[in-house]
Amino acid sequence: MNEQELQRLVEDISQAVFDKPFRHRASFNRRLKTTGGRYHLGSHDLDFNPLVLELHGAEEMEKVVKHELCHYHLHLEGRGYLHRDADFRKLLKESGGSRFVKDLRQTGTIVPPKWLYSCSACGQLYPRKRRIDLKKYVCGKCKGKLRLKSQITTR
């Protein structure tokens, strides 16, 4: 699905489900990681995570579109558009939108640790993804001094 097809899908769902036109821009945003979509309060545009479509298909994408359109239409009408508002929850239930998006984490995306620290007193190991300030942190087990044991290379 490209941007034009997404725009058309959002416009069609808005008219069919909410009986109101969608007059702003809908686009894919690959920077979204854990959320299915986003409604921009200032511009009224909608962003959607393309992973929803890739991992879970068109049916889940349609539910996410309905969710974001609930925010959109309620905000433009001056009604409660936040997740905690009764107006939002009621409209979401009526429209058939999803409250939460299915898991978007892909297997194998966990970043392995790059740095290995150890306690000079008790020998406790601390694998870390980022470097830490050895003057600032101490061992959580015995309060001993930490030292860099090695830099782990994954190549």
N, CA, C and O atoms as a GROMACS GRO file, in nm:
protein
  620
    1MET      N    1   0.085  -0.118   0.000
    1MET     CA    2   0.000   0.000   0.000
    1MET      C    3   0.089   0.124   0.000
    1MET      O    4   0.182   0.134   0.081
    2ASN      N    5   0.061   0.216  -0.091
    2ASN     CA    6   0.139   0.339  -0.096
    2ASN      C    7   0.063   0.452  -0.025
    2ASN      O    8  -0.046   0.430   0.028
    3GLU      N    9   0.120   0.572  -0.026
    3GLU     CA   10   0.062   0.687   0.045
    3GLU      C   11  -0.076   0.725  -0.010
    3GLU      O   12  -0.166   0.759   0.066
    4GLN      N   13  -0.092   0.720  -0.143
    4GLN     CA   14  -0.222   0.756  -0.202
    4GLN      C   15  -0.330   0.656  -0.163
    4GLN      O   16  -0.444   0.694  -0.135
    5GLU      N   17  -0.295   0.528  -0.161
    5GLU     CA   18  -0.391   0.425  -0.121
    5GLU      C   19  -0.429   0.439   0.026
    5GLU      O   20  -0.544   0.417   0.064
    6LEU      N   21  -0.330   0.474   0.109
    6LEU     CA   22  -0.357   0.498   0.251
    6LEU      C   23  -0.452   0.616   0.269
    6LEU      O   24  -0.547   0.610   0.347
    7GLN      N   25  -0.425   0.725   0.196
    7GLN     CA   26  -0.510   0.844   0.204
    7GLN      C   27  -0.654   0.807   0.164
    7GLN      O   28  -0.749   0.848   0.231
    8ARG      N   29  -0.668   0.732   0.059
    8ARG     CA   30  -0.801   0.690   0.012
    8ARG      C   31  -0.870   0.600   0.114
    8ARG      O   32  -0.990   0.613   0.138
    9LEU      N   33  -0.793   0.507   0.175
    9LEU     CA   34  -0.848   0.418   0.277
    9LEU      C   35  -0.902   0.498   0.396
    9LEU      O   36  -1.012   0.472   0.443
   10VAL      N   37  -0.824   0.594   0.443
   10VAL     CA   38  -0.866   0.677   0.557
   10VAL      C   39  -0.990   0.757   0.521
   10VAL      O   40  -1.083   0.767   0.601
   11GLU      N   41  -0.992   0.815   0.402
   11GLU     CA   42  -1.110   0.893   0.359
   11GLU      C   43  -1.234   0.804   0.350
   11GLU      O   44  -1.342   0.844   0.392
   12ASP      N   45  -1.218   0.683   0.294
   12ASP     CA   46  -1.331   0.591   0.280
   12ASP      C   47  -1.385   0.545   0.416
   12ASP      O   48  -1.506   0.542   0.437
   13ILE      N   49  -1.294   0.509   0.507
   13ILE     CA   50  -1.336   0.465   0.641
   13ILE      C   51  -1.404   0.579   0.715
   13ILE      O   52  -1.505   0.558   0.782
   14SER      N   53  -1.350   0.698   0.702
   14SER     CA   54  -1.409   0.814   0.769
   14SER      C   55  -1.552   0.837   0.722
   14SER      O   56  -1.641   0.862   0.803
   15GLN      N   57  -1.574   0.829   0.592
   15GLN     CA   58  -1.707   0.853   0.537
   15GLN      C   59  -1.802   0.738   0.571
   15GLN      O   60  -1.918   0.761   0.607
   16ALA      N   61  -1.755   0.615   0.559
   16ALA     CA   62  -1.842   0.499   0.580
   16ALA      C   63  -1.876   0.477   0.728
   16ALA      O   64  -1.992   0.452   0.761
   17VAL      N   65  -1.778   0.488   0.816
   17VAL     CA   66  -1.799   0.455   0.957
   17VAL      C   67  -1.848   0.576   1.038
   17VAL      O   68  -1.939   0.563   1.120
   18PHE      N   69  -1.789   0.693   1.014
   18PHE     CA   70  -1.821   0.811   1.094
   18PHE      C   71  -1.918   0.906   1.023
   18PHE      O   72  -1.970   0.999   1.084
   19ASP      N   73  -1.943   0.882   0.895
   19ASP     CA   74  -2.030   0.965   0.813
   19ASP      C   75  -1.984   1.111   0.811
   19ASP      O   76  -2.065   1.204   0.808
   20LYS      N   77  -1.851   1.128   0.813
   20LYS     CA   78  -1.789   1.261   0.811
   20LYS      C   79  -1.667   1.254   0.720
   20LYS      O   80  -1.601   1.151   0.714
   21PRO      N   81  -1.636   1.362   0.650
   21PRO     CA   82  -1.518   1.360   0.561
   21PRO      C   83  -1.387   1.375   0.638
   21PRO      O   84  -1.382   1.439   0.743
   22PHE      N   85  -1.283   1.317   0.584
   22PHE     CA   86  -1.147   1.338   0.635
   22PHE      C   87  -1.080   1.433   0.538
   22PHE      O   88  -1.059   1.399   0.422
   23ARG      N   89  -1.046   1.553   0.585
   23ARG     CA   90  -0.996   1.659   0.496
   23ARG      C   91  -0.849   1.692   0.515
   23ARG      O   92  -0.802   1.796   0.468
   24HIS      N   93  -0.776   1.606   0.581
   24HIS     CA   94  -0.635   1.634   0.605
   24HIS      C   95  -0.549   1.523   0.545
   24HIS      O   96  -0.596   1.447   0.461
   25ARG      N   97  -0.425   1.515   0.588
   25ARG     CA   98  -0.330   1.424   0.524
   25ARG      C   99  -0.305   1.301   0.610
   25ARG      O  100  -0.289   1.310   0.731
   26ALA      N  101  -0.303   1.186   0.546
   26ALA     CA  102  -0.267   1.060   0.610
   26ALA      C  103  -0.140   1.008   0.543
   26ALA      O  104  -0.129   1.008   0.420
   27SER      N  105  -0.044   0.965   0.624
   27SER     CA  106   0.083   0.918   0.568
   27SER      C  107   0.143   0.809   0.656
   27SER      O  108   0.106   0.793   0.772
   28PHE      N  109   0.236   0.736   0.598
   28PHE     CA  110   0.311   0.636   0.672
   28PHE      C  111   0.429   0.705   0.739
   28PHE      O  112   0.487   0.799   0.684
   29ASN      N  113   0.465   0.658   0.857
   29ASN     CA  114   0.579   0.712   0.930
   29ASN      C  115   0.659   0.595   0.986
   29ASN      O  116   0.617   0.533   1.084
   30ARG      N  117   0.771   0.565   0.926
   30ARG     CA  118   0.854   0.450   0.967
   30ARG      C  119   0.923   0.474   1.101
   30ARG      O  120   0.975   0.379   1.160
   31ARG      N  121   0.925   0.598   1.150
   31ARG     CA  122   0.990   0.625   1.278
   31ARG      C  123   0.906   0.580   1.396
   31ARG      O  124   0.957   0.568   1.508
   32LEU      N  125   0.776   0.554   1.374
   32LEU     CA  126   0.692   0.503   1.482
   32LEU      C  127   0.738   0.361   1.513
   32LEU      O  128   0.751   0.279   1.422
   33LYS      N  129   0.763   0.330   1.638
   33LYS     CA  130   0.816   0.200   1.674
   33LYS      C  131   0.716   0.112   1.749
   33LYS      O  132   0.699  -0.005   1.716
   34THR      N  133   0.648   0.168   1.849
   34THR     CA  134   0.561   0.087   1.933
   34THR      C  135   0.414   0.122   1.917
   34THR      O  136   0.328   0.054   1.974
   35THR      N  137   0.383   0.225   1.842
   35THR     CA  138   0.245   0.269   1.827
   35THR      C  139   0.198   0.243   1.685
   35THR      O  140   0.277   0.243   1.591
   36GLY      N  141   0.069   0.222   1.670
   36GLY     CA  142   0.013   0.195   1.537
   36GLY      C  143  -0.010   0.320   1.455
   36GLY      O  144  -0.001   0.318   1.332
   37GLY      N  145  -0.040   0.430   1.523
   37GLY     CA  146  -0.067   0.554   1.452
   37GLY      C  147  -0.059   0.672   1.546
   37GLY      O  148  -0.046   0.657   1.667
   38ARG      N  149  -0.067   0.793   1.487
   38ARG     CA  150  -0.058   0.914   1.566
   38ARG      C  151  -0.145   1.022   1.503
   38ARG      O  152  -0.145   1.040   1.382
   39TYR      N  153  -0.218   1.094   1.588
   39TYR     CA  154  -0.298   1.209   1.545
   39TYR      C  155  -0.225   1.335   1.587
   39TYR      O  156  -0.191   1.350   1.705
   40HIS      N  157  -0.201   1.427   1.494
   40HIS     CA  158  -0.133   1.553   1.524
   40HIS      C  159  -0.237   1.660   1.554
   40HIS      O  160  -0.317   1.696   1.468
   41LEU      N  161  -0.235   1.711   1.677
   41LEU     CA  162  -0.334   1.809   1.721
   41LEU      C  163  -0.327   1.939   1.642
   41LEU      O  164  -0.430   1.999   1.612
   42GLY      N  165  -0.208   1.984   1.609
   42GLY     CA  166  -0.192   2.112   1.541
   42GLY      C  167  -0.233   2.110   1.395
   42GLY      O  168  -0.304   2.199   1.349
   43SER      N  169  -0.188   2.010   1.323
   43SER     CA  170  -0.213   2.005   1.178
   43SER      C  171  -0.332   1.916   1.143
   43SER      O  172  -0.382   1.923   1.030
   44HIS      N  173  -0.378   1.834   1.236
   44HIS     CA  174  -0.488   1.737   1.217
   44HIS      C  175  -0.451   1.624   1.121
   44HIS      O  176  -0.539   1.553   1.073
   45ASP      N  177  -0.322   1.608   1.093
   45ASP     CA  178  -0.278   1.499   1.006
   45ASP      C  179  -0.267   1.370   1.086
   45ASP      O  180  -0.257   1.371   1.209
   46LEU      N  181  -0.269   1.258   1.014
   46LEU     CA  182  -0.256   1.127   1.077
   46LEU      C  183  -0.132   1.057   1.022
   46LEU      O  184  -0.106   1.059   0.902
   47ASP      N  185  -0.055   0.996   1.112
   47ASP     CA  186   0.060   0.913   1.076
   47ASP      C  187   0.026   0.769   1.111
   47ASP      O  188  -0.041   0.743   1.211
   48PHE      N  189   0.073   0.676   1.029
   48PHE     CA  190   0.049   0.535   1.055
   48PHE      C  191   0.179   0.458   1.044
   48PHE      O  192   0.263   0.488   0.960
   49ASN      N  193   0.193   0.358   1.129
   49ASN     CA  194   0.311   0.273   1.128
   49ASN      C  195   0.291   0.166   1.019
   49ASN      O  196   0.196   0.089   1.026
   50PRO      N  197   0.379   0.162   0.919
   50PRO     CA  198   0.364   0.062   0.812
   50PRO      C  199   0.383  -0.081   0.861
   50PRO      O  200   0.341  -0.175   0.793
   51LEU      N  201   0.445  -0.100   0.978
   51LEU     CA  202   0.464  -0.235   1.031
   51LEU      C  203   0.331  -0.301   1.066
   51LEU      O  204   0.321  -0.424   1.062
   52VAL      N  205   0.229  -0.222   1.100
   52VAL     CA  206   0.098  -0.279   1.130
   52VAL      C  207   0.048  -0.357   1.009
   52VAL      O  208   0.001  -0.470   1.022
   53LEU      N  209   0.058  -0.296   0.893
   53LEU     CA  210   0.014  -0.360   0.769
   53LEU      C  211   0.103  -0.478   0.733
   53LEU      O  212   0.053  -0.584   0.692
   54GLU      N  213   0.234  -0.462   0.747
   54GLU     CA  214   0.328  -0.568   0.710
   54GLU      C  215   0.318  -0.690   0.801
   54GLU      O  216   0.322  -0.804   0.753
   55LEU      N  217   0.303  -0.667   0.931
   55LEU     CA  218   0.303  -0.779   1.026
   55LEU      C  219   0.165  -0.838   1.052
   55LEU      O  220   0.153  -0.959   1.075
   56HIS      N  221   0.060  -0.754   1.049
   56HIS     CA  222  -0.072  -0.801   1.092
   56HIS      C  223  -0.182  -0.790   0.986
   56HIS      O  224  -0.292  -0.841   1.008
   57GLY      N  225  -0.154  -0.727   0.875
   57GLY     CA  226  -0.250  -0.725   0.765
   57GLY      C  227  -0.346  -0.608   0.764
   57GLY      O  228  -0.343  -0.521   0.851
   58ALA      N  229  -0.433  -0.610   0.664
   58ALA     CA  230  -0.525  -0.499   0.637
   58ALA      C  231  -0.632  -0.484   0.744
   58ALA      O  232  -0.675  -0.372   0.774
   59GLU      N  233  -0.676  -0.595   0.802
   59GLU     CA  234  -0.782  -0.588   0.903
   59GLU      C  235  -0.735  -0.511   1.027
   59GLU      O  236  -0.809  -0.429   1.081
   60GLU      N  237  -0.614  -0.538   1.073
   60GLU     CA  238  -0.559  -0.467   1.189
   60GLU      C  239  -0.532  -0.320   1.153
   60GLU      O  240  -0.551  -0.232   1.236
   61MET      N  241  -0.488  -0.296   1.030
   61MET     CA  242  -0.464  -0.158   0.986
   61MET      C  243  -0.594  -0.078   0.988
   61MET      O  244  -0.594   0.039   1.027
   62GLU      N  245  -0.702  -0.140   0.948
   62GLU     CA  246  -0.833  -0.074   0.948
   62GLU      C  247  -0.874  -0.037   1.090
   62GLU      O  248  -0.931   0.070   1.112
   63LYS      N  249  -0.847  -0.123   1.186
   63LYS     CA  250  -0.879  -0.093   1.326
   63LYS      C  251  -0.798   0.024   1.379
   63LYS      O  252  -0.849   0.107   1.454
   64VAL      N  253  -0.670   0.032   1.339
   64VAL     CA  254  -0.584   0.143   1.380
   64VAL      C  255  -0.633   0.273   1.316
   64VAL      O  256  -0.633   0.377   1.382
   65VAL      N  257  -0.675   0.268   1.190
   65VAL     CA  258  -0.728   0.386   1.122
   65VAL      C  259  -0.852   0.436   1.195
   65VAL      O  260  -0.868   0.557   1.215
   66LYS      N  261  -0.940   0.346   1.234
   66LYS     CA  262  -1.061   0.384   1.307
   66LYS      C  263  -1.025   0.449   1.441
   66LYS      O  264  -1.088   0.547   1.482
   67HIS      N  265  -0.926   0.396   1.508
   67HIS     CA  266  -0.881   0.452   1.635
   67HIS      C  267  -0.835   0.597   1.617
   67HIS      O  268  -0.876   0.686   1.692
   68GLU      N  269  -0.750   0.619   1.518
   68GLU     CA  270  -0.698   0.754   1.495
   68GLU      C  271  -0.807   0.849   1.447
   68GLU      O  272  -0.806   0.968   1.480
   69LEU      N  273  -0.901   0.797   1.369
   69LEU     CA  274  -1.012   0.881   1.324
   69LEU      C  275  -1.104   0.920   1.441
   69LEU      O  276  -1.166   1.026   1.437
   70CYS      N  277  -1.111   0.837   1.543
   70CYS     CA  278  -1.186   0.875   1.664
   70CYS      C  279  -1.122   0.998   1.728
   70CYS      O  280  -1.192   1.093   1.763
   71HIS      N  281  -0.989   0.997   1.742
   71HIS     CA  282  -0.920   1.116   1.794
   71HIS      C  283  -0.949   1.237   1.706
   71HIS      O  284  -0.982   1.345   1.755
   72TYR      N  285  -0.937   1.218   1.576
   72TYR     CA  286  -0.953   1.325   1.478
   72TYR      C  287  -1.090   1.390   1.487
   72TYR      O  288  -1.100   1.511   1.506
   73HIS      N  289  -1.195   1.311   1.474
   73HIS     CA  290  -1.330   1.367   1.468
   73HIS      C  291  -1.372   1.427   1.603
   73HIS      O  292  -1.436   1.533   1.606
   74LEU      N  293  -1.338   1.363   1.713
   74LEU     CA  294  -1.374   1.417   1.844
   74LEU      C  295  -1.302   1.548   1.872
   74LEU      O  296  -1.361   1.641   1.928
   75HIS      N  297  -1.175   1.557   1.834
   75HIS     CA  298  -1.100   1.681   1.856
   75HIS      C  299  -1.159   1.796   1.775
   75HIS      O  300  -1.173   1.907   1.826
   76LEU      N  301  -1.193   1.769   1.650
   76LEU     CA  302  -1.250   1.874   1.565
   76LEU      C  303  -1.388   1.918   1.615
   76LEU      O  304  -1.428   2.033   1.592
   77GLU      N  305  -1.461   1.829   1.682
   77GLU     CA  306  -1.592   1.863   1.736
   77GLU      C  307  -1.584   1.927   1.874
   77GLU      O  308  -1.685   1.971   1.927
   78GLY      N  309  -1.465   1.933   1.932
   78GLY     CA  310  -1.448   1.992   2.064
   78GLY      C  311  -1.493   1.900   2.177
   78GLY      O  312  -1.522   1.946   2.287
   79ARG      N  313  -1.498   1.771   2.151
   79ARG     CA  314  -1.537   1.673   2.253
   79ARG      C  315  -1.412   1.602   2.306
   79ARG      O  316  -1.302   1.627   2.259
   80GLY      N  317  -1.431   1.515   2.405
   80GLY     CA  318  -1.318   1.446   2.468
   80GLY      C  319  -1.250   1.349   2.373
   80GLY      O  320  -1.308   1.246   2.339
   81TYR      N  321  -1.130   1.380   2.331
   81TYR     CA  322  -1.058   1.299   2.232
   81TYR      C  323  -0.946   1.217   2.292
   81TYR      O  324  -0.879   1.141   2.221
   82LEU      N  325  -0.922   1.229   2.424
   82LEU     CA  326  -0.815   1.155   2.489
   82LEU      C  327  -0.858   1.012   2.520
   82LEU      O  328  -0.978   0.984   2.529
   83HIS      N  329  -0.762   0.922   2.537
   83HIS     CA  330  -0.793   0.782   2.564
   83HIS      C  331  -0.880   0.765   2.689
   83HIS      O  332  -0.963   0.674   2.695
   84ARG      N  333  -0.862   0.850   2.787
   84ARG     CA  334  -0.935   0.836   2.913
   84ARG      C  335  -1.076   0.895   2.909
   84ARG      O  336  -1.154   0.872   3.001
   85ASP      N  337  -1.109   0.971   2.804
   85ASP     CA  338  -1.239   1.038   2.796
   85ASP      C  339  -1.350   0.940   2.757
   85ASP      O  340  -1.330   0.850   2.675
   86ALA      N  341  -1.467   0.959   2.818
   86ALA     CA  342  -1.582   0.873   2.791
   86ALA      C  343  -1.627   0.883   2.646
   86ALA      O  344  -1.665   0.783   2.585
   87ASP      N  345  -1.622   1.004   2.588
   87ASP     CA  346  -1.660   1.023   2.447
   87ASP      C  347  -1.573   0.937   2.356
   87ASP      O  348  -1.622   0.872   2.264
   88PHE      N  349  -1.444   0.938   2.383
   88PHE     CA  350  -1.350   0.861   2.301
   88PHE      C  351  -1.378   0.711   2.313
   88PHE      O  352  -1.386   0.641   2.212
   89ARG      N  353  -1.392   0.664   2.434
   89ARG     CA  354  -1.415   0.519   2.455
   89ARG      C  355  -1.545   0.473   2.390
   89ARG      O  356  -1.552   0.365   2.332
   90LYS      N  357  -1.648   0.556   2.400
   90LYS     CA  358  -1.778   0.521   2.342
   90LYS      C  359  -1.769   0.515   2.189
   90LYS      O  360  -1.815   0.419   2.128
   91LEU      N  361  -1.709   0.618   2.128
   91LEU     CA  362  -1.697   0.621   1.983
   91LEU      C  363  -1.608   0.509   1.932
   91LEU      O  364  -1.635   0.451   1.826
   92LEU      N  365  -1.502   0.478   2.005
   92LEU     CA  366  -1.411   0.371   1.965
   92LEU      C  367  -1.485   0.237   1.964
   92LEU      O  368  -1.467   0.156   1.873
   93LYS      N  369  -1.566   0.214   2.065
   93LYS     CA  370  -1.643   0.090   2.073
   93LYS      C  371  -1.745   0.082   1.960
   93LYS      O  372  -1.762  -0.024   1.899
   94GLU      N  373  -1.814   0.194   1.932
   94GLU     CA  374  -1.914   0.198   1.826
   94GLU      C  375  -1.853   0.176   1.688
   94GLU      O  376  -1.912   0.109   1.602
   95SER      N  377  -1.734   0.231   1.667
   95SER     CA  378  -1.671   0.223   1.535
   95SER      C  379  -1.600   0.090   1.511
   95SER      O  380  -1.576   0.053   1.396
   96GLY      N  381  -1.567   0.018   1.618
   96GLY     CA  382  -1.497  -0.109   1.602
   96GLY      C  383  -1.347  -0.094   1.592
   96GLY      O  384  -1.278  -0.185   1.545
   97GLY      N  385  -1.295   0.019   1.636
   97GLY     CA  386  -1.151   0.040   1.635
   97GLY      C  387  -1.084  -0.034   1.748
   97GLY      O  388  -1.149  -0.073   1.845
   98SER      N  389  -0.953  -0.054   1.737
   98SER     CA  390  -0.881  -0.127   1.842
   98SER      C  391  -0.832  -0.030   1.948
   98SER      O  392  -0.791   0.082   1.919
   99ARG      N  393  -0.836  -0.074   2.071
   99ARG     CA  394  -0.788   0.007   2.184
   99ARG      C  395  -0.636   0.008   2.184
   99ARG      O  396  -0.574   0.112   2.210
  100PHE      N  397  -0.575  -0.106   2.155
  100PHE     CA  398  -0.430  -0.120   2.150
  100PHE      C  399  -0.392  -0.191   2.021
  100PHE      O  400  -0.466  -0.275   1.971
  101VAL      N  401  -0.276  -0.156   1.968
  101VAL     CA  402  -0.226  -0.223   1.848
  101VAL      C  403  -0.158  -0.353   1.890
  101VAL      O  404  -0.102  -0.362   1.999
  102LYS      N  405  -0.162  -0.453   1.803
  102LYS     CA  406  -0.091  -0.578   1.830
  102LYS      C  407   0.058  -0.551   1.836
  102LYS      O  408   0.106  -0.449   1.786
  103ASP      N  409   0.131  -0.643   1.897
  103ASP     CA  410   0.274  -0.627   1.918
  103ASP      C  411   0.348  -0.603   1.786
  103ASP      O  412   0.332  -0.678   1.691
  104LEU      N  413   0.428  -0.496   1.782
  104LEU     CA  414   0.501  -0.460   1.661
  104LEU      C  415   0.650  -0.492   1.670
  104LEU      O  416   0.725  -0.467   1.576
  105ARG      N  417   0.691  -0.548   1.783
  105ARG     CA  418   0.833  -0.583   1.796
  105ARG      C  419   0.862  -0.704   1.709
  105ARG      O  420   0.788  -0.802   1.708
  106GLN      N  421   0.970  -0.696   1.637
  106GLN     CA  422   1.010  -0.808   1.550
  106GLN      C  423   1.116  -0.889   1.623
  106GLN      O  424   1.199  -0.833   1.694
  107THR      N  425   1.112  -1.018   1.605
  107THR     CA  426   1.212  -1.102   1.670
  107THR      C  427   1.349  -1.070   1.613
  107THR      O  428   1.364  -1.045   1.494
  108GLY      N  429   1.447  -1.072   1.700
  108GLY     CA  430   1.583  -1.043   1.657
  108GLY      C  431   1.619  -0.897   1.660
  108GLY      O  432   1.728  -0.861   1.616
  109THR      N  433   1.533  -0.811   1.711
  109THR     CA  434   1.564  -0.668   1.715
  109THR      C  435   1.629  -0.628   1.846
  109THR      O  436   1.658  -0.510   1.866
  110ILE      N  437   1.652  -0.722   1.936
  110ILE     CA  438   1.715  -0.690   2.064
  110ILE      C  439   1.864  -0.666   2.039
  110ILE      O  440   1.933  -0.748   1.979
  111VAL      N  441   1.911  -0.551   2.086
  111VAL     CA  442   2.051  -0.515   2.067
  111VAL      C  443   2.135  -0.583   2.174
  111VAL      O  444   2.109  -0.566   2.293
  112PRO      N  445   2.235  -0.659   2.134
  112PRO     CA  446   2.319  -0.727   2.234
  112PRO      C  447   2.409  -0.627   2.307
  112PRO      O  448   2.439  -0.521   2.254
  113PRO      N  449   2.451  -0.661   2.429
  113PRO     CA  450   2.539  -0.570   2.504
  113PRO      C  451   2.674  -0.553   2.435
  113PRO      O  452   2.726  -0.646   2.374
  114LYS      N  453   2.729  -0.433   2.447
  114LYS     CA  454   2.855  -0.402   2.382
  114LYS      C  455   2.968  -0.390   2.483
  114LYS      O  456   3.084  -0.413   2.449
  115TRP      N  457   2.936  -0.354   2.608
  115TRP     CA  458   3.036  -0.331   2.711
  115TRP      C  459   3.014  -0.428   2.826
  115TRP      O  460   2.901  -0.459   2.862
  116LEU      N  461   3.123  -0.477   2.883
  116LEU     CA  462   3.115  -0.568   2.997
  116LEU      C  463   3.195  -0.507   3.112
  116LEU      O  464   3.316  -0.485   3.101
  117TYR      N  465   3.126  -0.482   3.223
  117TYR     CA  466   3.188  -0.427   3.343
  117TYR      C  467   3.184  -0.534   3.451
  117TYR      O  468   3.097  -0.621   3.452
  118SER      N  469   3.280  -0.527   3.543
  118SER     CA  470   3.281  -0.620   3.656
  118SER      C  471   3.317  -0.545   3.783
  118SER      O  472   3.383  -0.441   3.779
  119CYS      N  473   3.272  -0.599   3.895
  119CYS     CA  474   3.303  -0.542   4.024
  119CYS      C  475   3.441  -0.592   4.068
  119CYS      O  476   3.468  -0.711   4.061
  120SER      N  477   3.526  -0.501   4.112
  120SER     CA  478   3.660  -0.541   4.155
  120SER      C  479   3.658  -0.613   4.289
  120SER      O  480   3.754  -0.682   4.324
  121ALA      N  481   3.549  -0.597   4.366
  121ALA     CA  482   3.541  -0.662   4.498
  121ALA      C  483   3.476  -0.801   4.490
  121ALA      O  484   3.536  -0.899   4.535
  122CYS      N  485   3.356  -0.811   4.433
  122CYS     CA  486   3.283  -0.939   4.435
  122CYS      C  487   3.281  -1.012   4.300
  122CYS      O  488   3.243  -1.128   4.294
  123GLY      N  489   3.321  -0.944   4.193
  123GLY     CA  490   3.327  -1.008   4.062
  123GLY      C  491   3.196  -1.010   3.985
  123GLY      O  492   3.188  -1.072   3.879
  124GLN      N  493   3.091  -0.942   4.036
  124GLN     CA  494   2.962  -0.935   3.967
  124GLN      C  495   2.981  -0.874   3.828
  124GLN      O  496   3.049  -0.772   3.813
  125LEU      N  497   2.920  -0.937   3.726
  125LEU     CA  498   2.933  -0.888   3.589
  125LEU      C  499   2.813  -0.801   3.551
  125LEU      O  500   2.700  -0.828   3.592
  126TYR      N  501   2.840  -0.696   3.473
  126TYR     CA  502   2.737  -0.605   3.426
  126TYR      C  503   2.751  -0.582   3.276
  126TYR      O  504   2.827  -0.495   3.234
  127PRO      N  505   2.679  -0.661   3.194
  127PRO     CA  506   2.681  -0.633   3.049
  127PRO      C  507   2.593  -0.511   3.020
  127PRO      O  508   2.482  -0.501   3.073
  128ARG      N  509   2.641  -0.418   2.938
  128ARG     CA  510   2.568  -0.296   2.909
  128ARG      C  511   2.573  -0.263   2.760
  128ARG      O  512   2.671  -0.292   2.691
  129LYS      N  513   2.466  -0.201   2.711
  129LYS     CA  514   2.461  -0.156   2.572
  129LYS      C  515   2.537  -0.025   2.555
  129LYS      O  516   2.593   0.001   2.449
  130ARG      N  517   2.538   0.058   2.661
  130ARG     CA  518   2.605   0.188   2.655
  130ARG      C  519   2.714   0.195   2.761
  130ARG      O  520   2.712   0.123   2.860
  131ARG      N  521   2.811   0.283   2.737
  131ARG     CA  522   2.919   0.301   2.835
  131ARG      C  523   2.864   0.368   2.959
  131ARG      O  524   2.768   0.445   2.952
  132ILE      N  525   2.925   0.339   3.073
  132ILE     CA  526   2.883   0.405   3.197
  132ILE      C  527   3.002   0.478   3.257
  132ILE      O  528   3.117   0.444   3.230
  133ASP      N  529   2.974   0.579   3.339
  133ASP     CA  530   3.077   0.658   3.406
  133ASP      C  531   3.122   0.582   3.531
  133ASP      O  532   3.045   0.567   3.626
  134LEU      N  533   3.245   0.535   3.530
  134LEU     CA  534   3.295   0.452   3.639
  134LEU      C  535   3.316   0.532   3.768
  134LEU      O  536   3.324   0.473   3.876
  135LYS      N  537   3.324   0.664   3.760
  135LYS     CA  538   3.336   0.748   3.879
  135LYS      C  539   3.201   0.767   3.947
  135LYS      O  540   3.193   0.798   4.065
  136LYS      N  541   3.095   0.748   3.870
  136LYS     CA  542   2.960   0.777   3.919
  136LYS      C  543   2.887   0.654   3.973
  136LYS      O  544   2.808   0.666   4.066
  137TYR      N  545   2.913   0.536   3.916
  137TYR     CA  546   2.839   0.415   3.952
  137TYR      C  547   2.925   0.314   4.027
  137TYR      O  548   3.046   0.303   4.003
  138VAL      N  549   2.860   0.240   4.118
  138VAL     CA  550   2.928   0.135   4.194
  138VAL      C  551   2.848   0.006   4.180
  138VAL      O  552   2.738   0.008   4.124
  139CYS      N  553   2.901  -0.103   4.229
  139CYS     CA  554   2.834  -0.233   4.223
  139CYS      C  555   2.705  -0.229   4.305
  139CYS      O  556   2.704  -0.180   4.418
  140GLY      N  557   2.599  -0.281   4.248
  140GLY     CA  558   2.471  -0.285   4.317
  140GLY      C  559   2.463  -0.393   4.422
  140GLY      O  560   2.374  -0.392   4.507
  141LYS      N  561   2.556  -0.485   4.417
  141LYS     CA  562   2.555  -0.598   4.511
  141LYS      C  563   2.634  -0.566   4.639
  141LYS      O  564   2.586  -0.588   4.750
  142CYS      N  565   2.756  -0.511   4.621
  142CYS     CA  566   2.842  -0.490   4.738
  142CYS      C  567   2.895  -0.346   4.749
  142CYS      O  568   2.971  -0.317   4.841
  143LYS      N  569   2.858  -0.259   4.659
  143LYS     CA  570   2.904  -0.119   4.655
  143LYS      C  571   3.053  -0.107   4.622
  143LYS      O  572   3.115  -0.005   4.651
  144GLY      N  573   3.109  -0.211   4.563
  144GLY     CA  574   3.249  -0.209   4.524
  144GLY      C  575   3.270  -0.126   4.397
  144GLY      O  576   3.175  -0.084   4.332
  145LYS      N  577   3.397  -0.104   4.364
  145LYS     CA  578   3.433  -0.023   4.248
  145LYS      C  579   3.418  -0.105   4.120
  145LYS      O  580   3.461  -0.220   4.113
  146LEU      N  581   3.357  -0.044   4.017
  146LEU     CA  582   3.341  -0.111   3.888
  146LEU      C  583   3.461  -0.083   3.799
  146LEU      O  584   3.525   0.022   3.809
  147ARG      N  585   3.490  -0.179   3.711
  147ARG     CA  586   3.597  -0.158   3.612
  147ARG      C  587   3.552  -0.220   3.480
  147ARG      O  588   3.474  -0.316   3.477
  148LEU      N  589   3.601  -0.164   3.372
  148LEU     CA  590   3.570  -0.214   3.239
  148LEU      C  591   3.647  -0.342   3.218
  148LEU      O  592   3.770  -0.344   3.222
  149LYS      N  593   3.575  -0.448   3.195
  149LYS     CA  594   3.640  -0.578   3.173
  149LYS      C  595   3.676  -0.594   3.025
  149LYS      O  596   3.788  -0.631   2.991
  150SER      N  597   3.578  -0.565   2.937
  150SER     CA  598   3.607  -0.576   2.794
  150SER      C  599   3.498  -0.506   2.712
  150SER      O  600   3.387  -0.481   2.759
  151GLN      N  601   3.536  -0.476   2.591
  151GLN     CA  602   3.441  -0.426   2.493
  151GLN      C  603   3.404  -0.544   2.406
  151GLN      O  604   3.490  -0.604   2.341
  152ILE      N  605   3.276  -0.578   2.404
  152ILE     CA  606   3.230  -0.696   2.331
  152ILE      C  607   3.210  -0.660   2.184
  152ILE      O  608   3.141  -0.563   2.153
  153THR      N  609   3.271  -0.736   2.097
  153THR     CA  610   3.252  -0.713   1.954
  153THR      C  611   3.162  -0.824   1.901
  153THR      O  612   3.180  -0.941   1.934
  154THR      N  613   3.063  -0.786   1.818
  154THR     CA  614   2.967  -0.883   1.766
  154THR      C  615   2.988  -0.910   1.619
  154THR      O  616   2.897  -0.962   1.553
  155ARG      N  617   3.102  -0.877   1.566
  155ARG     CA  618   3.124  -0.894   1.421
  155ARG      C  619   3.185  -1.025   1.393
  155ARG      O  620   3.211  -1.058   1.277
   0.00000   0.00000   0.00000
